[in-house]
Amino acid sequence: SGARSMELLLERRPDLDGVFVASDLMAAGALSVLDARGRRVPADVAVAGFDDSGLAEALLPPLTTMRQPIERIATEMVRLLFALLE
């Protein structure tokens, strides 16, 4: 989980000042651990997620997140596949 991963990361790197988390849901867990430890986001630790889910806007502070354009990626994959088959 994001919370457990953040706990382990802070044990290894207590001076951590930024982290990119694999999903917005995991980032929510990371944010809760940082808050519990008195680390301010983004002043003390910058946190970015991945997915651009609705959850990102609901978190406090709102999560910086990276959008994954699934439709565009799928369209390009199909185009490349057809190009290989020709």
Buried (B, 14 or more C-beta within 10 A) or exposed (E): EBBEBBBEBBEEEEEBEEBEBEBBBBBBBBBBBBEEEEBEBEEEBEBBBBBBBEBBEEBEEEBBBEEEEEEEEEEEEEEEEEEEEE
